[in-house]
């Protein structure tokens, strides 16, 4: 299903050519900035996340002209419709054709069930869509500034690799990547903690939530911001989030043309992935429902059950990229679906243990010969539960967020000797770590940052 077919029909879109689209803060709708300002800031001055001030649907039938188009072309259409001329057409083409030069194939699993493989980019994870696009957007904005831009990001695994790949060797930009010690897989760690150069890896004695807290505190530190030009590479940055719309549309376009609107199953941690799907839906993508699939870090499924949002310390699991107890993008979800009742109409929640996940990996391999990583397995389980409870028959698309080899230690315990490690991951294993280790304390983190040259 991954073969591109050049359509003979042009995409029917209308570009917005009036005023520049503004982005408001989820903490205060009166705080508004342009796209360039939002991307460069990362986080709004009041600590909120940026959201587009409007999300106008594309014209009816707009998908017809995109069937068979590659991911970068889909991105061009989405960005031009949403952003108008905020990014000049030539620049936008260069950014997306270079950043999203790989596919997201849809794999049929029988009984109207599909796997959307999002691990065909250079770091073998879905984060390549957002991180590579954002890196090129920031490089464009920072060109000729004369002073370096410092990109801060917290990672629970795949974000670090994608950000490091996107920014490595880019003039005028340095990336600082915080990650929880012992809570990312060794292969994930080697992808970003061995590069050096303009990539600084910081190993934090704590959880992903601690890393995320340190990044947010840095943005609110006036003294640090006077010394360094800071932005974020997490999905709190709108430039990381918006490109993730692309693969939802690409998935829909690979379904048979007579298909009903699908259910998208999203393995979720910080909930940027699902938020991007909600935005794509607002722009006109046919979606029956989303399924938020989590491990034991069940903050959002619990909210859907009780109507109460209860942040908590994250719990370590074998699906480590979803080990988030207080997802940042929940505030954006609430902008799109303002209360629990509205959210329940669109999102179905389900959560699973590590034992559930292991059984699913073995069962799917036995029944279908398909190898799922732990995160995808959580999504597969959630789709099965949804179908049982709702009696649903529409297409179910599980987002497969990473190549199983990135979790080789876990996979070898579940399916001994089955998963092969790609050559680029093998090379990463041979490189020595280049990290700074700190406690989960802002004083220690700010000390590292203040020691950097402005």
N, C-alpha and C positions, 0 to 999 in steps of 0.2 A: 504493500500500500504506500510505499514511500517514493514511488516514481513520480517525478514532476511532469505534468502535462500542461503545456502552454495553452492558455485559454485564448480563443479568438474574440471573446467579448471583453471590452474594457470594464474595469471596475467602475461602478456608478457611484461617484462620491461628489460631495460639494465641499470645497475647501472654505474654511472660515478666514476671511480676509479683513475683518474689521479690527477692533482693538485686540491687543495681546491678551491671551487667556491668563487670568490671575489664579493664584493658588492661595487658599486660606488655611489658617491654623485650626486644627481640631479643638484647640483650647479657646479660640476666640475668632469668630468669623470675620471680625473687623480687621484682623491682621492679614494683609494680602500682599503677595509678591509675584513678580513675573516668574516664568519658567527658569530663566537663567539664575535669578536670585534664589529660588527654591532649591535648585540643583546645587548651587555653590554653598548654600547654608546647610543643607541636609536636614537640620531640625529647625523649626520656627523659633524665633527669639524667646517666646514664652514657654518653650518646651513641648509644644504641640507638633503634630505631624501635618504635612502639607496635603491638601486635597484640591482637585480642580474645582473651580467655582461653578461649573456646569458640565454635564455629561449628556450632550444631545445625541440621540440615536442617529445612526447612519440611515440613509434613505432605504425604503423597502426594496428588497431584492439585491442589496449591495453584495451579498455573498456570491451571487452568480458569476460575477466577473473575476472572482479570486480563486475559483476552483482550479486546482492544478498549479497554482503559483507557489514559489518557494517562500520560506519563512520571512526573509528580508523584505520581499515585496508586500506581503501581508502587513508587516510592520510599517512600511511606508504609508499604506492606505490608512491604517489606524492613527498613526501619528499626525498625518496631514489633516485628517478630519478633526481630531481632538485639538491639535495645537495650531492649525492654520499655518501661517508663515513665521511662527516663532523661531523655527529652525529653517534657514534657507533650503530650498529643494535640493540643490546640489550637495550641500553639507549633509542633509538627512540621508540622501542616497549613499554617500560615502560611509557614513557612520554605520548604517544598518547592513549594507551589503558586505562590509568588512567584519562586523561584529557577529552577525547571525548567518554565517556561511555554512550552516549544517542543518540537517532536517530533524523533525520530530515524528518518526513513523508510528503509525497506528497498527498494532498487532491484534488480529482477531483471535479470540480465545473460545469461540463457540457460544451459542445461546445468547447472542446479542451482547456479549461482554468483550471488552477491548482493553488493551494496555497501551497507553501513550508513552513511548520511550523518549525520555527527555535527557538522556545521557550520551548523546552523540556529539557533543561539543568537546573542546580540548581537555577539560578537566573531568569529563564523564559525569556531569551532574546538571540538573536543571538551572542551577545558579548561573551557568554560562550565558544564558539569554540576557539576564539583567546586568550582570557584572561587566561583561564585555561592552555592552551598549553604553552603560554609564561611564566606563573608563574613556571611551572615545568622545562622549559628550563633554566630560570634564577637561580632557586634553584640548578640545576645541575652545572651551571657555577660558582656559588658563593660558592659552598661547599668547606669548608676548607680554605676560604680566610682570616679568622681572623678578618675582619672588616665588618660592616653592609653595605648593598647596599640599597640606597634610590631610590624608584621607584616613579616617578612623573607622574601624569595623570590628564588631564582635562576631565570633563564629562558633557554632556548635558542630562544625565539620566542613561542609561543602562550600559555604560562603567564602571561607578563607582561601581555599584553592582557586576558586573562580576570580576573586578579587586580585590575588597575587598574579595569576596569569594575565588578567586584563591590564594591570598597571606596571608589570615588571619591565624595567628599562624605559619607561615613558619619561621624557625630559620634563623637569619642573614639577613632578608629582612624586610624593613618597607615600606609601601605604603602611599604616600601623595596624596590625591584626592581633586582637586579643582572643585567646581561647582558653577554655577550662582545662587545667592539667589533668591528664588521665581520662578525659571524657570525650575525646575524639579518637577515631581509629588511627593506628600507626600510619597507615597509608594516607589518610586524609592529612595528618599532621605533616608528613614528609613533603606533601605537595606544596605547602606554603611556608613551612618553618625551616627550609633548607636553602632558600634562594639568596638571602642577603641583598646587597646592593640597596636599591630603594624600597625594599620590602623588609619591614621590621616586625618580627613575630614576638609577641609578649605572652608568655605562659603564666596564667593566673591560677593561684591556689584557691579555687572556688568553682562556682557553677557558671553556666552560660548567662544566667540572669545577673550574676555579679559582673560579668564582662560587659553586658549591655548597660548596666547601671553606671559603670565607670565611664563608658563612652558618653552617655547622656550628661553626666556631671561635668565632663570636659567641655561640652558645648555651652554649659551655663557658667563656666569659669571666666569671668571678665578679664582677669589678668592674663590667663593663658591665651585667650582670643586676641588680646592686644599684641602678643608676641608671635603667634602662629596663625596662619590662615587655615581654618579647619573646615572639613566637610565630612559626611558620612558615606560609607559604602554599604551599609545594611539596608534592608527593605524599608527602613524609616526614610531613606532618600527616595523621592518620587521618581528619580531617573533609574533606580534599580527596579522599582515596582512596575512601571508602565510597560516595559518590554515583555513582561511575563504574560500580557494579554495575547501575544502573538500565537503561542502554542495552543491556547484554547480554540482560537479560530482555525488554526491548521488542523486540529483534531476533528472539528465539525466538518471541515471540507473533505476529509478523507472517508467519512461515512457514506453509505449509499445515498443517492440524492433524494430518495423517498423516505428517509429516516425521520422518525419523530424527534423532537428536541431531546437531547441526551441528559443523563445524570452524570455529573463530573464528581469523581471521588478524589479528594485531595488529602494526602498524608500531610499533617499540619503540625507546626511547632510555633513559629512566630507569626503565622497566618498571613504573611505577605502573598504567598501563592494563591490562597483562596480569595484574598482581597482583589488581586488582579483579575480573577475570574468574575467576581461581582462587578467590577468596572466594565469588563468586556460585555457582560450581560446588559448593563445600562446602555452601552453603545449599540445594542441590537442583536447580540449573539443569541440564538435560540438555545435556552437552557431550561430543562424541566426543574432541576434541583441540584444543589451541591451537597456533598457529604463530607463533613469535617471528620477525618479519621485520625485519632490520636492514640498514643500509648497511655501509660498510667498518668501522664501529665494531662489531666482531663479538665482543665479549667473551662474551656469553651463548651464541651459536651455537658458539663455540669450546669453551666449557665443556661443552656437550651432546655435542660430538665427543670431547673428551679427558678429561673429568672434572676438569680443573684450571681454577680461576678465576684469570685473569690480567688484572688491571686495567692499563690503559695510557692514555697521553695520547690525547685524542680527536682524530679526523681530520675536517677540514672537508669537507662534501659539499653537494650541492644539496638534500638532504633534511635540512636543518639542525636540525630539532627532535629528530632522532635522533642527533645528534653527541655521544654520551656514552660515555666510555671506562670509567667505573667506576660503573655504575648503583646508586643508593642502595637501590632496592627489591629488589635481589637477596637481601638478608638476609631480607626477608619471604617471598620465594619459597622460600627454604630452610626456613623454618618450616612451610610447607605441603607441600613436597616435599623431604625432608631430604638427599637425595644425588643424584648425577648419574643413577643408574639410575632412581630414582623420577621424576626430572624428565623423563627421556627418554620414559617411558611416557605422559606427559601433554602434553609440549611438543616440537614439531618445530622445529628452527632452520634459518634460511636467511638468507644475506646477499648483497648485490648492489652493483655499482659504479654510478657516476653514468651511465656509458654504457648499462648495462643499463636503468637507470631511464628515461633519455630514449627508448630504443627502445620500452619498454613504453607510455609515454604516447602515442607516435605510433601504435603498433599498436592500442591500445584505441580511440583516437579514430577511426582508419580503419575498424576492424571493427564498432564499436558506436555511434559518434557520441557517446561519453561522454568528458568531460574529467576526468582525474584529476590531482590534485596529486602532487608527487614522492613523498611518504610513502605515499599510497595505491597508487601504482604499484609501490613496493617490496613492499607486501602482495600485490598481484595476481600478481607474479612468484613470490612464495613459495607461493601457492596452486597455481599451475601446476606448480611443481616437486614439491610434496607429492603432487598427483594422479598425476603421472608415476611417482614412486618408490613410492608406496603403493597405486596402483591404486584410489584411493578414489572413491566415487560419492555419498557423503552431501552434504548442503548445505554449501557453503563460503561463509562470510560474511567479507568483507574490511572492516575498520573504516576508513572514510574520515575522517581526523582533522581536515582543514582544507579550507576553500574554496581552489580553485586560484588565485584572484586574489591571495591573500596572498603568492604567490611569482611576481608578475607578470613580473619580470625574467627569471627562469628559464623561465617558461611561454612568454613571447614568443619566446625563442630556439628553443623546441621546436615550438610551434604558433603561428607569427606571426599576430597580430591576431585570434586565436580567443577568448581569454578576456576577458570584460568585467569591469570593476571596479565592484562595488556602490557605491552613493552614499555609504554610511557610511564606506567605506574612502577614497573620494575626499576626503571632508571631512578625514579624518585627515592626508592628505598636505599639506594647506594650512596645518597648524599648525606653529609653530616648535618645535624641540627645547628641552627644559628638563632638562638632565642635569648631573651631576657626573662628571668622568672621573678614574679612579684607576688606579694599577698593580695587578697581582694580588698585593697585599701586605696582610696583615691589619692592620698598623699604619696604613696609609692608610685602610682601611675603618673600623676602630674609631675613628679620628679623626673621620670624618664622623658616626658614631653618637654619640660622646661630645659632639659639638657640638650635638646635638638637645636640646630642652627636655624634662625628665622629665615 
